[in-house]
Amino acid sequence: MFAAAPKYLSVYGCLLLLAACPSSGGETTAATTTTTGGPTTTTGGGTTASTDETGTTAPTSGAPTGTTTGEPVQREPFSLQVLDNAWISGMDGWNTQHQDVAFDLGAAPFSKVTLVVDLDTDCYPWDKWQESPPPPGQNWPASCDAFDRTMGFISDPGGDPGDPPGFELLRSITPFGGPAHLEADITDYANAHPGEHVLRSYINSWADGAGQVSGSAGGWHLSVRIDGEPGPAPREVLAAISLFSGDVGVDGATTTVPFSLPEGVKKAELVYTVSGHGGAADNLGDCIGPAEEFCKRRHHISFDGEVVTSFDAWRTDCGELCTITDNPLPVGPAKFCAENPCGATASVMAARANWCPGDLVAPLRGPVTSALQPGADHEFQFAIDDVVEGGTWTVSAALYAYGP
């Protein structure tokens, strides 16, 4: 059965091409969101890293991963600090909205690997305003990004024509000006792709030069690490295939991707992650505001020309991320959402295109075992109904292939 994390998407039912709906063998990209907490750094079984003045880390040495005199080397749990309080902003467009950093997992197998993200802000708590008040005539501290922004983490993003799509490990939406802590289990990805990679960490942050709706030089402080536990893999992962990763509009609302599976596959699971964005005024269809952020759109997933599931990518539970709180200080709003301090309460609680401010974008997951023949060529397709010009959907799709 296709399923999503609780509360995020509707109930989907079994795939049309399956005789049964077997267990997929684990939630390899499930993530959790909590209040912010500081990262810890240890080293052991992976590659250590050093931090420069920008908060970017670079590998400095590798831990033993081979054998010594014919005996396996015992690998210890490790922590790779990818970013350490790195500054992410939109002051120079895409150049400052993302950072690409190399990391090395070392050799498989892994019993567990976790991506850990800590986001900090100069917007909140409100006492930061007393130290760095808004400039004259502005409403926000200059370095405060008061908006909710798309934040993602993609392994091996490529960039040249013909490169395979990057592998999305986690996507979330930042709170309105608030901190966040997120974790994602990436064990199956790591066992399928050990060794050296590049992690792209990005936040689609933009500054408001006038300082009226956000800070005039706003941004975020981002820390990212990867915690690993070498040991027996919980599942035999034969392949983890990125099918698609990127933004689509009207022209890409129907996209077809060829792929093939290795021999020996006993189970296969699709992970499909979507969130609607944009401010198009031509918000035709089932919309409560600008497209595609506030539009309920039907998504259709197909393999080899057969639709296996359709669903509405829409969340109505964003109100659960707004605990009305009184502000005792003379700076900031008198009342605010504790989880989204800089957001208007009505906006925080509004339904959206499969996301809520300050929460992860939960993937749709489901088995496609009987639909796909091991060792053969196949086609994956997604189609989104009624997308309008100027609206976008951020889409990623990955296929996990398991052995017995």
PyMOL commands that set and color helices and strands:
alter all, ss='L'
color gray80, all
select helices_A, chain A and resi 94-97+128-131+187-192+318-321+345-349+369-371
alter helices_A, ss='H'
color red, helices_A
select strands_A, chain A and resi 31-34+47-51+57-62+67-68+71-72+78-89+98-104+110-120+150-155+167-173+180-185+196-203+219-230+237-248+254-260+267-280+291-292+297-303+306-313+324-326+335-337+364-367+377-384+391-402
alter strands_A, ss='S'
color yellow, strands_A
deselect
rebuild
show_as cartoon
